[in-house]
Amino acid sequence: MSKKKAFALRLDEATLNAVEKWAADEFRSVNGQLEWVIYEALKKSGRLPKKHPSEE
């Protein structure tokens, strides 16, 4: 499994509230929801890094 790197993210209250509700609706943590949103956006735009054969 790849290592995860922490970083701070600042969101306005309304945006955070919306993300919290979305995450709860899909039974994810806020962090998990944001990871999923970012992953899907990267995949859709064709910017998702290619996996190294040893990682599969």
GIUR-V344367 format. One record per residue. N is the residue number from 1. PHI is phi in whole degrees, 0 to 359 (NA if undefined). Layout:
N PHI
N PHI
This chain:
1 NA
2 284
3 285
4 250
5 246
6 274
7 206
8 274
9 229
10 255
11 231
12 288
13 302
14 296
15 294
16 299
17 300
18 295
19 294
20 300
21 293
22 300
23 298
24 297
25 298
26 254
27 57
28 237
29 284
30 300
31 299
32 298
33 295
34 294
35 300
36 296
37 300
38 295
39 302
40 297
41 295
42 296
43 296
44 297
45 273
46 74
47 255
48 291
49 301
50 288
51 284
52 287
53 309
54 288
55 271
56 270
